[in-house]
Amino acid sequence: MNSNLKFSFSKPFLVYRTESENSIIQARNISKYILSKFPIETIYIEKPSEVNSDLVFDTEDEKILREKHKNVFQSFSPETEKSDLCIIIGGDGTCLWANYCYRKNKQPPPFITFHLGFLGYLAIYDINNYKEVFDELEKGNFLYEKRNLISSELFKYDDNISNKKKIDNYVALNEMLIQRGSSSKRICLNIFMDNEPLTEVFCDGLIFSSPTGSTAYSLSAGGPLLHYEVEGLTVSSICPFSLSFRAIVIPKGVKLSVRVGGKYNNNPVIVNDGKIIGYLNKENIIDIQLSDEKLNFIVLNKFVPNRNVLWKDKIVQSLGWNSAFKH
């Protein structure tokens, strides 16, 4: 989606690595700049004690600005607040955390991401260019890169599996993982496709990965690399008992369901983008599929004239895909 309209926002959520002093400094710098350019009503922060008007406007010359924006910085709560832009400073882990913060929102706002982390597949812009990035954003010279999300619903059922009650639902950007957790024993999982039996697998875990997550845990477990525009859900197994189990890619619109199989009593752990969110007990079943909702990343034409080339460079240069042997 190309945009020719000026982009404005008033209630951004600023996400950064709270344990990094450099990240905190950059968060203050960005706050000062967007307050000078946009009609900001509120800047939502995880820790207002680290980023507030006293710290952003810290010189005597900025006393008036310090007072003017005294109440601008507020704590963020996804249950009660609705921001119109998510500004991320960090790496891929920070992006995943930001998406998790919106877990109660049906549709998060657009993400604009600055690289200050390790790998940075999702963090697009150099943090040193933040002024120019926001200048271009204001002009409307951008498009939305739509990333597939994984939706899942956890149910509890009685003797009749069709009689089930919903317990909770989750959304993941990278992957949904069902694994043995702290147990040393393998797990047995029954997989269904659109309510029909697909297979039973003995393994250490299953990874359900989005195209975005195909460069993460799934790749390490032998899964395929998917371009982010491919609407497929990858299913990979962690250390399967059968050597014939291979990763498969399921199209959008197909629902996968998983429950504990056999006579195994250990309760696998459910992990959503690296966060443990629950357990798959014997009386539970979880439905997993690509979501109808997508996460919008802001891609500025000036910095990324060809997003496919950038994706290619990431897998070739960062991952070393198909690189020659070193002598």
NORBEL-V781862 format. One record per residue. RES is the residue in one small letter. OMEGA is omega in degrees with one decimal (NA if undefined). NEAR is the number of other ideal C-beta (glycine too) atoms within 10 Angstrom. D_CENTER is the distance of its C-alpha to the mean C-alpha in Angstrom with 1 decimal. Layout:
res: {RES | RES}
omega: {OMEGA | OMEGA}
near: {NEAR | NEAR}
d_center: {D_CENTER | D_CENTER}
//
This chain:
res: {m | n | s | n | l | k | f | s | f | s | k | p | f | l | v | y | r | t | e | s | e | n | s | i | i | q | a | r | n | i | s | k | y | i | l | s | k | f | p | i | e | t | i | y | i | e | k | p | s | e | v | n | s | d | l | v | f | d | t | e | d | e | k | i | l | r | e | k | h | k | n | v | f | q | s | f | s | p | e | t | e | k | s | d | l | c | i | i | i | g | g | d | g | t | c | l | w | a | n | y | c | y | r | k | n | k | q | p | p | p | f | i | t | f | h | l | g | f | l | g | y | l | a | i | y | d | i | n | n | y | k | e | v | f | d | e | l | e | k | g | n | f | l | y | e | k | r | n | l | i | s | s | e | l | f | k | y | d | d | n | i | s | n | k | k | k | i | d | n | y | v | a | l | n | e | m | l | i | q | r | g | s | s | s | k | r | i | c | l | n | i | f | m | d | n | e | p | l | t | e | v | f | c | d | g | l | i | f | s | s | p | t | g | s | t | a | y | s | l | s | a | g | g | p | l | l | h | y | e | v | e | g | l | t | v | s | s | i | c | p | f | s | l | s | f | r | a | i | v | i | p | k | g | v | k | l | s | v | r | v | g | g | k | y | n | n | n | p | v | i | v | n | d | g | k | i | i | g | y | l | n | k | e | n | i | i | d | i | q | l | s | d | e | k | l | n | f | i | v | l | n | k | f | v | p | n | r | n | v | l | w | k | d | k | i | v | q | s | l | g | w | n | s | a | f | k | h}
omega: {176.4 | 179.8 | 174.8 | -179.3 | 176.2 | -177.8 | 178.1 | 179.0 | -176.8 | -177.0 | -179.2 | 171.3 | -176.5 | -177.1 | -179.0 | 179.4 | -172.4 | -179.7 | -176.7 | 179.8 | 178.6 | 179.0 | 178.5 | 178.7 | 179.7 | 177.3 | 177.2 | 179.8 | 179.8 | 178.1 | -179.7 | -175.2 | -178.1 | 175.1 | 179.4 | -173.6 | -171.9 | -179.7 | -173.8 | 173.9 | -176.9 | 168.3 | 179.7 | -176.3 | 174.8 | -178.4 | 178.8 | 177.9 | -179.3 | -179.2 | 178.2 | -174.3 | 179.3 | -178.0 | 179.1 | 178.8 | -167.6 | 178.5 | -179.4 | 179.9 | -176.3 | -176.9 | -179.2 | 178.8 | 179.6 | 179.0 | -177.8 | -175.5 | -174.8 | -175.7 | -177.8 | -173.7 | -177.2 | 175.6 | -177.2 | 173.9 | -177.5 | 180.0 | -172.4 | -175.1 | 177.2 | 179.1 | -178.7 | 174.5 | 174.7 | 179.4 | -173.3 | 175.8 | -178.7 | 178.7 | -177.8 | 179.3 | 178.0 | 176.9 | 178.4 | 178.3 | 178.9 | 178.5 | 177.9 | 179.2 | 179.9 | -172.5 | -179.5 | 179.7 | 179.3 | -178.3 | 177.3 | 176.6 | 176.3 | 176.4 | 168.8 | -164.0 | 178.8 | -174.4 | 172.9 | -176.2 | -172.9 | -174.0 | 172.0 | 173.2 | -175.6 | 179.2 | -166.1 | -167.3 | 173.7 | -176.7 | -179.2 | -179.4 | -171.3 | 179.7 | -179.6 | 178.6 | -179.6 | 174.8 | 179.4 | 178.5 | -180.0 | -179.6 | -179.8 | -178.6 | -176.9 | 170.9 | 176.6 | 171.5 | -172.6 | -178.9 | 178.5 | 174.8 | 175.5 | 175.3 | 178.7 | 178.5 | 180.0 | -178.3 | 170.8 | -178.3 | 177.5 | -178.8 | 179.1 | -173.8 | 179.1 | 177.9 | -174.8 | -178.0 | -178.1 | 178.8 | -177.3 | 175.4 | -175.2 | 175.3 | -180.0 | 176.0 | -178.9 | -174.4 | 168.9 | -173.1 | 171.2 | -173.3 | -173.0 | 177.4 | -176.5 | -180.0 | 177.7 | -177.2 | 174.4 | 178.1 | 176.4 | -177.1 | 173.1 | -179.4 | 177.3 | 175.5 | -175.6 | 175.7 | 175.9 | -179.1 | 177.2 | 178.8 | 170.8 | -175.0 | 171.9 | -171.8 | 171.7 | 178.9 | 175.3 | 177.6 | 174.7 | -168.2 | 171.0 | 174.2 | 176.8 | -178.8 | -178.4 | 176.8 | -174.9 | -173.7 | -178.8 | 180.0 | 178.6 | -179.7 | 176.8 | 179.5 | -178.0 | 170.9 | 178.0 | 170.6 | -172.5 | 178.8 | 176.5 | -177.4 | -179.5 | 176.8 | -177.8 | 176.1 | 179.8 | 179.1 | 175.6 | 178.5 | 179.5 | 178.5 | 178.8 | 179.0 | -177.6 | 177.9 | 177.4 | 179.6 | 176.1 | 179.0 | -176.7 | -178.9 | 176.2 | -178.5 | 177.6 | -179.4 | 172.8 | 177.6 | -176.9 | 172.4 | 178.0 | -177.8 | 175.7 | -179.0 | -176.3 | -177.6 | 179.4 | -175.4 | -179.9 | 179.3 | 174.6 | -176.9 | -177.9 | -178.3 | 175.8 | -179.2 | 176.1 | -176.3 | 179.5 | -178.1 | 176.9 | -179.3 | -177.6 | -177.7 | -178.8 | 168.8 | -177.9 | 176.6 | -175.8 | 177.2 | 173.1 | -177.8 | 172.0 | 178.6 | 176.8 | 179.3 | -177.1 | 171.9 | -179.7 | 179.4 | -177.1 | -175.6 | -176.5 | -175.8 | -177.3 | -179.5 | 178.9 | -176.1 | 179.2 | 177.7 | 178.3 | 177.8 | 178.6 | 179.8 | 180.0 | -176.2 | -178.9 | -173.9 | -177.5 | -178.9 | -176.5 | -177.5 | 178.7 | 179.1 | -178.1 | 176.2 | 177.7 | -178.4 | NA}
near: {8 | 9 | 15 | 8 | 7 | 10 | 18 | 14 | 20 | 13 | 17 | 23 | 25 | 24 | 25 | 27 | 20 | 16 | 7 | 16 | 9 | 12 | 21 | 18 | 15 | 21 | 28 | 19 | 15 | 24 | 25 | 17 | 16 | 21 | 18 | 11 | 13 | 17 | 8 | 17 | 13 | 16 | 27 | 23 | 23 | 18 | 14 | 16 | 11 | 17 | 22 | 21 | 22 | 11 | 18 | 22 | 22 | 11 | 8 | 7 | 8 | 15 | 10 | 9 | 16 | 18 | 11 | 13 | 20 | 12 | 11 | 18 | 22 | 15 | 12 | 21 | 10 | 16 | 7 | 8 | 14 | 13 | 22 | 13 | 20 | 27 | 27 | 28 | 27 | 27 | 20 | 24 | 17 | 25 | 28 | 23 | 17 | 24 | 25 | 18 | 19 | 20 | 17 | 10 | 16 | 8 | 10 | 23 | 18 | 18 | 26 | 25 | 27 | 26 | 22 | 22 | 22 | 10 | 15 | 20 | 23 | 29 | 25 | 23 | 23 | 14 | 18 | 12 | 16 | 19 | 14 | 14 | 25 | 21 | 15 | 19 | 23 | 15 | 16 | 15 | 17 | 24 | 16 | 16 | 22 | 14 | 21 | 23 | 19 | 23 | 17 | 23 | 17 | 21 | 19 | 12 | 14 | 10 | 6 | 7 | 14 | 7 | 9 | 18 | 8 | 10 | 12 | 12 | 13 | 20 | 22 | 28 | 24 | 29 | 27 | 26 | 25 | 25 | 19 | 19 | 16 | 6 | 14 | 7 | 10 | 18 | 25 | 18 | 23 | 16 | 19 | 17 | 15 | 12 | 10 | 7 | 10 | 16 | 15 | 12 | 21 | 17 | 21 | 19 | 23 | 25 | 26 | 24 | 29 | 28 | 22 | 24 | 30 | 25 | 25 | 22 | 20 | 25 | 21 | 11 | 22 | 14 | 24 | 17 | 15 | 22 | 12 | 21 | 13 | 16 | 16 | 20 | 25 | 24 | 25 | 27 | 24 | 20 | 12 | 19 | 12 | 12 | 6 | 5 | 18 | 13 | 17 | 18 | 17 | 20 | 11 | 13 | 10 | 12 | 16 | 21 | 23 | 25 | 21 | 22 | 16 | 11 | 7 | 17 | 9 | 18 | 17 | 27 | 19 | 23 | 20 | 22 | 26 | 15 | 13 | 12 | 17 | 17 | 15 | 21 | 14 | 12 | 14 | 20 | 19 | 23 | 18 | 23 | 20 | 22 | 16 | 10 | 14 | 16 | 26 | 18 | 24 | 23 | 18 | 22 | 16 | 13 | 16 | 17 | 10 | 10 | 16 | 11 | 10 | 15 | 17 | 13 | 11 | 16 | 17 | 12 | 10 | 12 | 14 | 9 | 13 | 7 | 9 | 6 | 4 | 4 | 3}
d_center: {20.5 | 22.7 | 23.7 | 27.1 | 26.9 | 26.5 | 23.2 | 23.6 | 21.7 | 23.1 | 20.5 | 17.5 | 15.1 | 15.3 | 12.7 | 14.2 | 15.0 | 17.8 | 19.6 | 20.2 | 23.3 | 22.5 | 19.1 | 21.1 | 23.7 | 21.5 | 20.0 | 23.6 | 24.5 | 21.9 | 22.9 | 26.5 | 26.0 | 24.2 | 26.7 | 29.4 | 28.1 | 26.4 | 27.8 | 25.5 | 26.2 | 23.6 | 21.0 | 18.7 | 18.2 | 17.1 | 20.5 | 23.1 | 25.5 | 23.9 | 23.5 | 26.3 | 29.3 | 31.6 | 29.3 | 28.2 | 31.8 | 33.7 | 36.9 | 40.1 | 39.9 | 36.7 | 38.2 | 38.3 | 34.6 | 33.8 | 35.7 | 34.4 | 30.7 | 31.4 | 29.5 | 26.7 | 24.2 | 23.0 | 20.7 | 17.6 | 17.4 | 15.1 | 18.1 | 20.6 | 19.3 | 17.9 | 16.8 | 17.2 | 15.0 | 12.2 | 13.5 | 11.5 | 13.8 | 12.7 | 11.0 | 7.8 | 7.9 | 8.3 | 5.4 | 3.3 | 6.6 | 6.9 | 4.7 | 6.8 | 9.6 | 9.9 | 10.2 | 13.8 | 13.6 | 14.2 | 12.9 | 10.9 | 12.8 | 12.3 | 10.3 | 12.7 | 11.8 | 14.6 | 14.9 | 16.3 | 14.8 | 15.6 | 14.4 | 12.4 | 11.3 | 8.9 | 11.3 | 14.1 | 17.0 | 19.4 | 19.6 | 23.3 | 23.2 | 21.6 | 24.8 | 25.2 | 21.6 | 22.2 | 25.7 | 24.5 | 21.9 | 24.9 | 26.9 | 24.5 | 24.3 | 20.8 | 19.0 | 15.8 | 13.7 | 12.3 | 9.3 | 9.8 | 8.1 | 9.8 | 12.0 | 14.4 | 17.5 | 19.6 | 23.3 | 26.5 | 29.6 | 33.3 | 35.7 | 34.8 | 31.2 | 31.5 | 32.1 | 28.7 | 27.2 | 23.6 | 22.3 | 18.6 | 15.6 | 11.9 | 8.7 | 6.0 | 3.7 | 5.7 | 8.6 | 11.0 | 13.9 | 17.4 | 19.6 | 22.9 | 21.7 | 24.7 | 27.2 | 29.1 | 29.8 | 28.2 | 26.8 | 27.9 | 25.6 | 26.8 | 24.6 | 25.6 | 24.9 | 25.7 | 27.6 | 29.7 | 29.8 | 28.0 | 28.6 | 28.9 | 27.3 | 28.3 | 25.7 | 23.7 | 20.6 | 18.6 | 15.2 | 13.8 | 11.5 | 10.1 | 11.6 | 8.7 | 8.7 | 12.5 | 12.9 | 11.6 | 13.3 | 14.7 | 16.5 | 18.1 | 19.3 | 21.0 | 18.7 | 19.0 | 17.2 | 16.1 | 16.0 | 12.9 | 15.5 | 16.8 | 16.2 | 16.4 | 15.1 | 16.1 | 17.9 | 18.8 | 21.1 | 21.3 | 25.1 | 26.6 | 30.2 | 31.1 | 31.1 | 30.9 | 27.4 | 25.2 | 21.7 | 21.8 | 19.7 | 20.0 | 20.0 | 18.4 | 20.6 | 21.4 | 20.6 | 20.5 | 21.8 | 22.2 | 24.8 | 26.7 | 29.7 | 33.1 | 34.8 | 32.0 | 31.5 | 28.7 | 25.6 | 22.4 | 19.3 | 16.2 | 13.0 | 9.5 | 6.8 | 9.9 | 11.3 | 14.6 | 14.9 | 18.3 | 20.9 | 22.2 | 25.8 | 28.7 | 28.8 | 25.2 | 23.5 | 19.9 | 19.1 | 16.1 | 15.6 | 13.6 | 13.1 | 15.4 | 13.0 | 10.8 | 8.5 | 11.0 | 11.0 | 14.5 | 16.5 | 19.9 | 22.8 | 24.6 | 22.1 | 20.7 | 23.6 | 22.3 | 18.6 | 19.8 | 21.8 | 19.0 | 17.0 | 20.3 | 20.9 | 17.6 | 18.5 | 22.2 | 22.3 | 19.3 | 19.4 | 23.1 | 23.0 | 26.7 | 28.1 | 31.7 | 33.1 | 34.1 | 37.8}
//
